[in-house]
């Protein structure tokens, strides 16, 4: 069992989630139960699955939960693109969040590689 708070990938994913919540606060109110909710859920799913994987037994289970986190990150990546294309997110906010998602995805991929060695 690992302490997820000690993992840099979890810290980055948590920070991303905080940024996503701030950025989505300005989305249209009629999207609160639609796209806003989906974006927030997929974002929060990334550090949540990392934390859950750390509470499991062994590297194989942790790698499985890291893979789930990667799926959530890809889902978030698309949802941010959709929000941008619908003009709900301005260019600067989109670029900043996209860069953060990309960084988290790279970190997850690298962590999965170390677990499978």
Kinemage of the C-alpha trace (Angstrom):
@kinemage 1
@onewidth
@group {chain A} dominant
@subgroup {mainchain}
@vectorlist {calphas} color= white
{ca unk a 1} P 0.000 0.000 0.000
{ca unk a 2} L 1.339 3.430 -0.976
{ca unk a 3} L 0.446 6.904 0.187
{ca unk a 4} L -1.004 8.551 -2.917
{ca unk a 5} L -0.185 12.006 -1.517
{ca unk a 6} L 3.514 11.206 -2.001
{ca unk a 7} L 3.135 10.634 -5.750
{ca unk a 8} L 3.942 13.567 -8.001
{ca unk a 9} L 1.479 12.262 -10.607
{ca unk a 10} L -1.317 12.430 -8.018
{ca unk a 11} L -0.304 15.985 -7.043
{ca unk a 12} L -0.428 17.087 -10.698
{ca unk a 13} L -3.770 15.342 -11.260
{ca unk a 14} L -5.222 16.944 -8.119
{ca unk a 15} L -3.985 20.368 -9.228
{ca unk a 16} L -5.523 19.779 -12.663
{ca unk a 17} L -8.856 18.977 -11.032
{ca unk a 18} L -8.770 22.172 -8.999
{ca unk a 19} L -8.038 24.153 -12.167
{ca unk a 20} L -10.851 22.410 -14.025
{ca unk a 21} L -13.350 23.285 -11.300
{ca unk a 22} L -12.317 26.945 -11.489
{ca unk a 23} L -12.470 27.043 -15.296
{ca unk a 24} L -15.862 25.352 -15.482
{ca unk a 25} L -17.451 27.733 -12.980
{ca unk a 26} L -18.081 30.113 -15.870
{ca unk a 27} L -19.744 27.563 -18.170
{ca unk a 28} L -23.405 28.240 -18.953
{ca unk a 29} L -25.765 27.326 -16.118
{ca unk a 30} L -27.838 25.178 -18.467
{ca unk a 31} L -24.751 22.936 -18.811
{ca unk a 32} L -24.417 22.409 -15.038
{ca unk a 33} L -25.904 18.897 -15.223
{ca unk a 34} L -24.471 18.216 -18.663
{ca unk a 35} L -21.023 19.089 -19.917
{ca unk a 36} L -19.887 20.882 -16.737
{ca unk a 37} L -20.710 17.831 -14.646
{ca unk a 38} L -19.032 15.463 -17.130
{ca unk a 39} L -15.852 17.543 -17.257
{ca unk a 40} L -15.645 17.729 -13.478
{ca unk a 41} L -16.340 14.018 -12.995
{ca unk a 42} L -13.732 12.890 -15.516
{ca unk a 43} L -11.198 15.303 -14.040
{ca unk a 44} L -11.798 14.148 -10.462
{ca unk a 45} L -11.679 10.529 -11.623
{ca unk a 46} L -7.986 10.861 -12.496
{ca unk a 47} L -6.601 11.481 -8.968
{ca unk a 48} L -9.385 9.378 -7.435
{ca unk a 49} L -8.307 6.275 -9.344
{ca unk a 50} L -4.662 6.923 -8.527
{ca unk a 51} L -5.595 7.101 -4.845
{ca unk a 52} L -7.709 3.954 -5.059
{ca unk a 53} L -4.939 2.068 -6.827
{ca unk a 54} L -2.516 3.026 -4.075
{ca unk a 55} L -4.848 1.422 -1.566
{ca unk a 56} L -4.853 -1.887 -3.410
{ca unk a 57} L -2.454 -4.791 -3.091
{ca unk a 58} L 0.443 -4.949 -5.496
{ca unk a 59} L 1.765 -3.204 -8.556
{ca unk a 60} L -0.526 -5.054 -10.970
{ca unk a 61} L -3.646 -3.611 -9.348
{ca unk a 62} L -2.071 -0.169 -9.109
{ca unk a 63} L -1.209 -0.350 -12.829
{ca unk a 64} L -4.844 -1.247 -13.594
{ca unk a 65} L -6.122 1.801 -11.719
{ca unk a 66} L -3.494 3.979 -13.386
{ca unk a 67} L -4.850 2.750 -16.725
{ca unk a 68} L -8.342 3.760 -15.641
{ca unk a 69} L -6.913 7.183 -14.751
{ca unk a 70} L -5.446 7.402 -18.246
{ca unk a 71} L -8.868 6.690 -19.723
{ca unk a 72} L -10.395 9.451 -17.607
{ca unk a 73} L -7.656 11.840 -18.729
{ca unk a 74} L -8.425 11.052 -22.376
{ca unk a 75} L -12.116 11.592 -21.699
{ca unk a 76} L -11.327 14.951 -20.094
{ca unk a 77} L -9.136 15.894 -23.035
{ca unk a 78} L -12.066 15.459 -25.409
{ca unk a 79} L -14.576 17.202 -23.148
{ca unk a 80} L -12.307 20.243 -22.892
{ca unk a 81} L -12.014 20.324 -26.677
{ca unk a 82} L -15.802 20.152 -26.956
{ca unk a 83} L -16.234 22.979 -24.418
{ca unk a 84} L -13.724 25.053 -26.374
{ca unk a 85} L -15.388 24.344 -29.722
{ca unk a 86} L -18.754 25.339 -28.231
{ca unk a 87} L -17.110 28.618 -27.121
{ca unk a 88} L -17.629 27.758 -23.443
{ca unk a 89} L -13.869 27.888 -22.764
{ca unk a 90} L -11.719 30.648 -24.195
{ca unk a 91} L -8.510 29.846 -26.046
{ca unk a 92} L -6.177 30.644 -23.138
{ca unk a 93} L -8.106 28.515 -20.631
{ca unk a 94} L -8.313 25.656 -23.111
{ca unk a 95} L -4.584 25.736 -23.904
{ca unk a 96} L -3.637 25.841 -20.225
{ca unk a 97} L -5.891 22.914 -19.312
{ca unk a 98} L -4.906 20.915 -22.385
{ca unk a 99} L -1.221 21.283 -21.498
{ca unk a 100} L -1.915 20.135 -17.943
{ca unk a 101} L -3.891 17.101 -19.136
{ca unk a 102} L -1.104 16.191 -21.548
{ca unk a 103} L 1.467 16.428 -18.752
{ca unk a 104} L -0.629 14.219 -16.462
{ca unk a 105} L -1.090 11.659 -19.247
{ca unk a 106} L 2.667 11.517 -19.830
{ca unk a 107} L 3.262 11.047 -16.116
{ca unk a 108} L 0.657 8.286 -15.886
{ca unk a 109} L 2.190 6.478 -18.869
{ca unk a 110} L 5.648 6.714 -17.326
{ca unk a 111} L 4.393 5.462 -13.969
{ca unk a 112} L 2.638 2.511 -15.595
{ca unk a 113} L 5.900 1.585 -17.345
{ca unk a 114} L 7.771 1.521 -14.031
{ca unk a 115} L 5.098 -0.688 -12.486
{ca unk a 116} L 5.292 -3.260 -15.276
{ca unk a 117} L 9.068 -3.755 -15.055
